[in-house]
Amino acid sequence: MVSGLLSLVFVSVLQLCIAVHVRNTVTDSAVAGARQAALADQEPADGARLARALITAGIGDGYAQDIEVTESAVSGTNIVTVTVTTPIPVLGLLGPQGVWELSGRAIAEDIEG
């Protein structure tokens, strides 16, 4: 009885750690992609490509399917945002039960000057 309960607690904590790892990896990859896309000599597709490569190397191709790069102006400053919509791991790294929409932002460099 006690060993069954202890096993359940262990598996639950392990699953929580996997979910946090996926969230952190995808968020960090989105930030790196935004920084890449914000460089003066780069295109938005370069940021999406980098984010996809980092996510694929870190946790797998299934988590890097939906990546969107947008550019916007906030108070006169150009901002690049990379948004990744990725599944929430429910059982190990499996389970398309829900999705996270995680993003990273960077200030775009000016080409002039």
Helices and strands as residue ranges (DSSP letters): H 2-38, H 44-58, G 61-63, E 66-74, E 77-87, E 99-107
